[in-house]
Amino acid sequence: GARGLTVIREDLGDCKRCKLHSGRTNIVYGVGSPTAEICFVGEGPGADEDLQGEPFVGRAGQLLTQMIKAMGLEREDVYICNVVKCRPPNNRDPEPDEVTACSPFLIRQVRAVGPKVIVTLGKHAAHTVLNVKTPITRLRGTWGAFDGIPVMPTFHPSFLLRDPTQKKFAWEDLKAVLHHL
Ligand code: URA
């Protein structure tokens, strides 16, 4: 719930646990309902998110918002967060030490929200939440679990912007989530 999320944000503080802190404008913590039934987990903030301090507000974020609306929901109905909370330089992938430093906070956030389903967006979120290294093309659309919570891995909206022919697969994954709920 909201109290839990506030405590975790306070523990995060002015975080300097990994090297990403030096390049950030804002920590991008998470947004949405503290009691959401669905939690979306992305990779890490991009330039727009770093400037605004909110996850998924750039081009990929606009597509994620469309995907949420296509599910009959609003951003306010779900919880949205990332594996790492500070922007990696030049939007590079988060490095293992950065994921190790930040993922305890992600895990606590997910436990505080207590969603019925977790949707991971892209390879890094799937690999972090599911603790596997299976390629995302094989992982997507297949149910996993974290802490007893069902996890549906799907493609990252940035990937879908680069290859819109894959959108139909992401939509199948989101329909499976709706069917589960
Ligand atoms: N991509 C992500 O993985 N997360 C964001 O918050 C924005 C873009």
Residues whose N, C-alpha, C, O or C-beta is under 5 A from the ligand:
A	BS01	URA	G42 E43 G44 P45 G46 E49 P55 F56 A60 N82
